[in-house]
Structure formats: C-alpha cells, structure tokens
Amino acid sequence: MTNQLVSIVMPIYNAESYLKDSIESLINQKYKNLEIICVDDGSTDNSLRILKNYKKNDDRIKILKQRNQFAGVARNNGLNNANGKYIMFLDSDDIFEKNMIYNLVNKAEKYNTDIIFFGFYKFTETIKKRSVIGIPYKNKNVISPIDIKSVIFQKAQGVPWNKFYNREFILNSGIKFQNLKSNNDIFFSKMTTILSNRILFEKKRYANYRVNNDNSTQGQYDVKSGNYAKAITSMYKEMQNRGIYKTFRNSFEKYVLDSFIEIIYKCENIDSYKYFMKDAYISLHDMNINKKNETLNNHIAKEIYTKILDKDLEGVITKYLKYLKDNYVSKNSIEFRVGKYFLKKIKLRNY
C-alpha cells in the first residue's frame, strides 16, 4: 500500500463539548500519514485552547484562525492550505471509525477514484445507541454520473463528510463551498459529484454523525434565510454555464421539487410559510419550471406547486394539508396541526 498524504479539513465553532472525542478519533486512526487542518471559525469557548493542547503533542495538527464566517468559508480556507493527495471535510462533533482512512486510501488507490461515498451512523449523546445509515446507491463497481444520470441528484447526498475526495480533482473542478450561514455544503457536494468521472460507493460505515447539536458547523436550517433556494439556483446556473444542464435536467428538477416539499415540513409560523412560498416561486421561475413542465405535472405534490406559481398562500397550505392526508400523515401530527392552525388564521385575516 502506498503512503499517500491525506488532508483532513475540520471547521470548528464552539465545539468544546465534543471536540476531544472527534480529534482523538482522528489522531488514533490506523492510517498515520495525515495532516489535520483545524479551522477555528471565531470560537468564543475553549475550542482553540483544546486544539493548541493537542498540537503540542501531535505536529500533524495545523490550526488556522478566521473571524466567524461559517463553515463554507472555513472549509475553503482549509482546502487552500491542504497538501494531501486525498482530502476529507469532516465535522468537529462527529466521531470516526479507526480504520476509516486506511480503508479509504486502499480503495482510492486501487480504483483511481475521484470520490468515494461511504455509509455512516447517527447518534445523539452516546455512540453506544446509534442508527445505521447506508450508502445511497449499491454498486460494487466504479461508475460515472452519466451512468446514473436519471437519479444522480437523488444519490449525491448534499454533505461532504461522508465522502473521500481526490484533491487534484477538487481543484480542477473549480468548485468551492458557498459563503452562506446554512446550507453552504449542498452546492459543493452535489456539483463535485456530477462533475466527477469515477465514483465508488463503499458500503462500510466510517462516520458517526451527531444529531441535535445546536453549535454544529453545518448550521441549523433556517426557512427565512433563503439559503437553500440560493444553493439550488447556484447549481442550476453552474450547470447551464458548463453546458451540462440538459444531461442532468430530469434528476435535478425532481430533486428541486422533492426538496421544497421537505422544507415546507419545517414551517412553524405564517412568516415561514411566506418565506417558503417566495423562495420556491423564485427558484421555479429562475429554472423555467412552470405549469407546463413535465416533471412538475408528474410530481406527487403537483397541486402545491401550482398554487406556489399562482402566489396563493392559502391555496399552498390547503393543498399541503391535502398532500399530508393523501400520504397517510396523521391529522394529529405536528405538521398537520401547524398547517391547519395557520390556514384558519389566513382565512380569518382574509375574511
């Protein structure tokens, strides 16, 4: 096995509660030829002090400091300072299996990959109680995005921490993380996937992903920010500029329509419904997805999108409740009760 340098880029923001577990799972990796690039994103807790203490005993750790600009900028900063043949973008609250990098380097060298996807576990406070999350596509062979172009956006998960990248491929792609507070990794993760030539899906699970961490560098989803819509529109424009949109159009349009339905589940008040409808309308309009669009007309939530295009908020929530009912979501569910409550308020306001 060749001893290729692997760069680990880890953005860190107020991670003192979990940082030790994460760092130790990296410095104790079976594979030793690493550079662990920790980018402190303006932490106000003891994260930086913890990093400095580890650096005293392990010169593989490099510390970069920046003012708080969020994880996207931090990852770009780390990428610009990386030297490895391979690179990973990991989170400071997650824990990694000891043989992760050793096995991934072996696979990458054997198959000459641009990207390796791998499975992971989800856990909350204790890693002893974790749920299994598999890979999005089961295939033992190296494939190209063209091979699965009809479903590529469904398979290309919008996070970087379950992927092992060839750094030269990343640099040649010209793709960067977006400068957004939240959803700053979607554009990078999706675009690098469709621009790659050699993808491998590794069924083994190497990352332990911590959920319910309010300080996660990934950021919490914010309906009002419009960042999800910005990421989607950026992907559309990037594909158009590169002349590849027609190749991936069907998968992308379905991904967009599926994504906004996931977002409406997160709406908690009238304003969030308004922001949702505004962002969805702008995105659909920018991508020329109208009432005549074939993907929209075949979509399970067609009636919701028709009302979005009409800018009819009452109609959107009405059709959303119908969508929940048609898909056997209980009337006692939070989503149904919240939607019904605000629909009544809108009707009273319009009366």
N, C-alpha and C positions, 0 to 999 in steps of 0.2 A: 504493500500500500504506500502511495506517495504521501509525503508530509506537507501538504499544501496549507498555507496560512488561511485561517477563517476569521473574518471580521464579524464581531457581534456589536450591533448598534442598539443602544438601550436609552431611550429618552426617560428622564426621571423628574417627577414633580411631586414633592411632598409625599415621598414613598417610605418614610422611616419605619412604618409598621410592618412592611413586607419585604423591604429591600434586602435584608440579610439573607433570607431564605432564597431569594432569586439569585443574588450574586454567588452565593455558595453553591447553588446547583450548576453554575457555570464554571467556577474555578475548580470544581471537583469533577468536571467532565473527564471521561476516559480519554478523549482526544485532547492533547495538550497544546498544539500549535495554534493558539488563539490570540487575538487582540480584542479586548473587551472595552469598547468605546462607550463610556457613560456620559450622556449629555444632560447636565443639570439645567433644567428649564426654569431657572429662577425660584428654586425651592425656598420656602421660608421655615422649614423644620430642620431636623438634623440629618437630612439625606446626604448633604455634601460632606459633613463630618464623617459619616459612616463610610462613604466612598474613599475618603482620604486614608482612613484607618486600614481599609483593605488594600489600598495601593501600596502602603508601606511594606506589605508582605508579599505582594504579587505584582511584578512590573508589567504583566500583561494588561493590567487595567490602565486605561487612559481616561482622563477626566477633562471634558470640555464644559465650559460655562457660558450661558447666554441668559439674557433677560427673558422673562416669561413670554414666549411666542408660540407655545403649544407644540404638540408632538410632531406635527408635519415639518415645521422648520427645524426642530431638533434632529429628526431623522435625516433630513437633507444635510445638516451640519455634520452628522456622523458619517454619512456617505462620502462627503467631500474629504474627510480625513481618514478614510479606510484604505488599507493596503492589501487586503486578502484576495486570493483568487475567488473565494466564495464569501457571501455576506448574508447575514440574517438580521432582521429587525424585530427585536423581542421587547416585551413589556416588563417593567420593573416590579410588578406584583404577581407575576406568573412563576411557576417552578418547572424545571426541565429535567427530563429523564437523563440518567448518567451516560447512556450510550447514544444519545441523540446525534451529536455532531460526528462521532466516529462512524456511525452507520450511514449518515447522510453524505459524508465525504466519499465513502466507498461507493455509494450508488452514483453520485455525480461523476466520479472519475470513470466508473465502468460504462456509464451510458452517455457521457458527454452532454449533460442536461443544461438547459437554461434555467429551469425552475423545477423544484421537487415540492409537490404538495404532500403534507403528512397529516395524520389524524391527531386528535388531542382529547383531553379530558376536561370536564368542567367541575369546579368545586367552589364552595363558599369559604368557610373558615378553616375547615380541616380537610386535608388532602386524602384522609382515610375514607371520606364519604364523597365519592366523585362519580359523575356520569360519563359514559363513553360517547364521543362524537367521532364518527368515522370520516373517511375521505369522501369528497363529493362525487367521485367518479371511479369506478372499479375497472382498472385495466393494467395488466402487468407490463405492457409494452410502452415504449416512448411514443408519444403522439404529438401531432401538431394541432394548433387551434382550428385549422381548416378541417381536420378530421371530425371535429365535433362542433362545427360552426353553428348548427341549429340550436345548440344548448350551451354554448361556451360561456355566456354571461350568467347562466344559472349555476354553472360548475365553478366559475372563477370567483371564489369567495373574496369578499371585499376587505380582507385583513391581511397584513403582511407576516404576522407572527407564526403562521403555520406553513411557511414556505422557506425553501433553501435556494438562494439565488447565485448564479454566476455573476460576479461583479462586473466583468467586462461587458456582458450582455446588458446589464442595467445602464451602464454608462453610454453604451452605443445607442440604446433606445431613446435617450434624451428625456425620459420620463422622471418627474420629480413628485414628491409629496406636496399636497396643496397647503397653502398658508391659511388654514381655517381652524377655528377653535374646536370644532367637532367634525366628524366625517372626513377628516383630512387624509385618510388612507385608502378610501374607496377608489379614487381616480388612479392612484399608483398601482394598487393591487389588480384592478381589472385591466388597465391598459397594458401593463407589462405582460400579463397573461396572453392577451390576444396578439401581442407583438412578438412573442417568443416563437421559436421553431421546434424546440424539443422540451416537452413536458413529461414528467413522470409522476404518477400518483402512488405514494408509498402508504400501504395500509396500516403500518405500525403507528402507534400514538406516542408522541415525544413531548408534547407540551401539556402542562396542567394550567388551564385558564381560569383565573379567579373572577368570579362574578360578584356583583353588588359592591364594588369598590368605588366610592364617590370621587376619589382622587386619581382614578386611573388616567394615564396619559392619553387614552383613546378619547376621553371626553364623553359626557353623557349626551344622549340625543336631545336636541332642542328644536321643537317644531318651529318656533319663532325665528330661529337663525336663518332658515332657508338654505343651510349648507348642503343638505342632501340634494336639493334641486341644483345647486351650483356644481356639485360634483358630477351629477348626471349630464347637465348641459355641457360641461367641460369635456366629458367623454365623447359626446356627440360631435362637438366641434373638432376635437382632436382626430377622430376617425375620418371626418369629412376632409380635413386638411391633408391627411395622409392617403386619401383615396381608397380607404378600405371599408367605408360605412356600408356600402351595398352588400359586401360579403357577410357582415355580421348583423345586418339590419333586423331580421326576424327575431333573433335571440335577444338583441338589445331592446327592441320595442316591448317584447313580452316582459323582460326584466324591469323596465321602467314602470309598466302598468302594475306588475306584481308588487314592486317596491312601494308605490304610493298607497296601495291598499294596506301594507304593513304600517305605514306612517299614520294613517287615519285611526288605527287602533290606539295610538298614543295620545290622541287629542283629549284634553281634560277640561276645556272650557270653550266658550264661544270664540274668544280670540284665536285659540289654537286651531279651531276649525276654519276660521277665516284665513289664517296664515297658510294652512294646508291647501285650501282651495286656490289661493293666489299662486303659491309655488307650483302646484300641479298644473294649473292653467298655463302659466308662463312656460313651463317645461314642455308641455304638449304642443303649445303654439310654436316654440322655437324649433321643435323637431318635426314640425309639419304632421303631427298626429291629430287628425280631425275625425269628424263623424263618418267619413268615407273610408277611413283606414281599416284595412282588412284585419290586422292584429287586434285592434280595438273592438271591432264588431264580433270577433270570435272569443273575446275575453269574458271570463266569468263575471267580471264587475263592469260590464259594458254600460249598464244603466247609470252607475255612479259617474263614470267618465262623461257620459252625455250631459249630465247636469253640471259637471265641472266646466265643460265647454260652453254651457249656457250661462255660467256665472250665477247659478241658482243655489245658494247655500242651503235653503230649506229643502230643496229637491235633493241635494247631495246627502244630507243627513237622513232624509226619508228613504232614499234608495240604499243607503248604508245599512239602515235597520232591516230593510228587506233582504239585503245581502246576508246579514248575520242570520236571519231567520231561515233563509233558503239553505244555508250551510250548517244548519242544526246547532247554532250557537244559542245557549240557554238565554231566555229572557231575564234570568236572574244574574247573568254575567255582568261584570263591571262595564264592559264595552257597550252592552245593550242598554243598561240603565243610564249610563252617562249620555249616550246618544239620544235616548228618549227624553231625558230631562231637558237637554238644550234645544231639542226640537220644539218642545212645548214653549220654552222661553221665546224662541224666534217667532212662533205663531202668535203669541200674546203681544209681542212687540210690533208685529205687522198688522195686528187687528185694528 
